[in-house]
């Protein structure tokens, strides 16, 4: 049997947002490698096997998955959200680049998923309606001064910014410092969306101005979207506000 490896995005957590392509790829695989909470989302058959590992073991997980695929297994590496956004697809590619030639000859495919910033944006309105970027606040694989430079450059260029990996027990201070950097560039009224567990039972979506943004409102299940100076908030009596970024910039209209 010829082995293969598929990297699968499971979406933001709601079963309704797992794509049909991902569902088919899950049904076809024999072995599943991933962070345990993501594997817990799967209902596997008796002939399917799970191989759980810690969230910070991406390269070791990728190598183990590639070895299983080379041995002839049909392997799935699973990620929450989209596997290509701060997730396992890049780790698998890194492992292949530095690994044996046999890994390069495998049939490797990536199945996209709904990433966290899209789920949070959908709950809030349309904050990503114009140019935007995504930045991870984790400094595990890059220096913090680079994060600060990118935050200030993106805010100064007028991008809406989605923040991934905003805070953790091991990184308790970075989000507060990120807000300080953004306050140096953006108006105090720039809307900030804290989106936790979007589309899941524990969902919490909060909107406030940058001046009032408090790091304690976030955890690792939170994706934060910071609006540009042109992002608007539509208040609605008795309903959650709608946050959107106009399709035009610089005062232009169509």
Secondary structure in CASP SS format (residue, H / E / C, confidence):
PFRMAT SS
TARGET T0000
AUTHOR 0000-0000-0000
METHOD secondary structure of the structure
MODEL  1
X C 1.00
X C 1.00
X C 1.00
X E 1.00
X E 1.00
X E 1.00
X E 1.00
X E 1.00
X E 1.00
X C 1.00
X E 1.00
X C 1.00
X C 1.00
X C 1.00
X H 1.00
X H 1.00
X H 1.00
X C 1.00
X C 1.00
X H 1.00
X H 1.00
X H 1.00
X H 1.00
X H 1.00
X H 1.00
X H 1.00
X H 1.00
X H 1.00
X C 1.00
X C 1.00
X E 1.00
X E 1.00
X E 1.00
X E 1.00
X E 1.00
X H 1.00
X H 1.00
X H 1.00
X H 1.00
X C 1.00
X C 1.00
X C 1.00
X C 1.00
X C 1.00
X C 1.00
X C 1.00
X C 1.00
X C 1.00
X E 1.00
X E 1.00
X E 1.00
X E 1.00
X E 1.00
X C 1.00
X C 1.00
X C 1.00
X C 1.00
X H 1.00
X H 1.00
X H 1.00
X H 1.00
X H 1.00
X H 1.00
X H 1.00
X H 1.00
X H 1.00
X H 1.00
X H 1.00
X H 1.00
X H 1.00
X C 1.00
X C 1.00
X C 1.00
X E 1.00
X E 1.00
X E 1.00
X E 1.00
X E 1.00
X E 1.00
X C 1.00
X E 1.00
X C 1.00
X C 1.00
X C 1.00
X C 1.00
X C 1.00
X C 1.00
X H 1.00
X H 1.00
X H 1.00
X H 1.00
X H 1.00
X H 1.00
X H 1.00
X H 1.00
X H 1.00
X H 1.00
X H 1.00
X C 1.00
X C 1.00
X H 1.00
X H 1.00
X H 1.00
X H 1.00
X C 1.00
X C 1.00
X E 1.00
X E 1.00
X E 1.00
X E 1.00
X E 1.00
X C 1.00
X C 1.00
X C 1.00
X C 1.00
X H 1.00
X H 1.00
X H 1.00
X H 1.00
X H 1.00
X H 1.00
X H 1.00
X H 1.00
X H 1.00
X E 1.00
X E 1.00
X C 1.00
X C 1.00
X C 1.00
X C 1.00
X C 1.00
X E 1.00
X E 1.00
X E 1.00
X E 1.00
X E 1.00
X C 1.00
X C 1.00
X C 1.00
X C 1.00
X C 1.00
X C 1.00
X C 1.00
X H 1.00
X H 1.00
X H 1.00
X H 1.00
X H 1.00
X H 1.00
X H 1.00
X H 1.00
X H 1.00
X H 1.00
X H 1.00
X H 1.00
X H 1.00
X C 1.00
X C 1.00
X C 1.00
X E 1.00
X E 1.00
X E 1.00
X E 1.00
X E 1.00
X C 1.00
X C 1.00
X C 1.00
X C 1.00
X C 1.00
X C 1.00
X C 1.00
X C 1.00
X C 1.00
X H 1.00
X H 1.00
X H 1.00
X H 1.00
X H 1.00
X H 1.00
X H 1.00
X H 1.00
X H 1.00
X H 1.00
X C 1.00
X C 1.00
X C 1.00
X C 1.00
X C 1.00
X C 1.00
X C 1.00
X E 1.00
X E 1.00
X E 1.00
X E 1.00
X E 1.00
X E 1.00
X C 1.00
X C 1.00
X C 1.00
X C 1.00
X C 1.00
X C 1.00
X C 1.00
X E 1.00
X E 1.00
X E 1.00
X E 1.00
X E 1.00
X E 1.00
X H 1.00
X H 1.00
X H 1.00
X C 1.00
X C 1.00
X H 1.00
X H 1.00
X H 1.00
X C 1.00
X C 1.00
X C 1.00
X C 1.00
X E 1.00
X E 1.00
X E 1.00
X E 1.00
X E 1.00
X C 1.00
X C 1.00
X C 1.00
X C 1.00
X E 1.00
X E 1.00
X E 1.00
X E 1.00
X E 1.00
X E 1.00
X C 1.00
X C 1.00
X E 1.00
X E 1.00
X E 1.00
X E 1.00
X E 1.00
X E 1.00
X E 1.00
X C 1.00
X C 1.00
X C 1.00
X C 1.00
X C 1.00
X C 1.00
X C 1.00
X C 1.00
X C 1.00
END
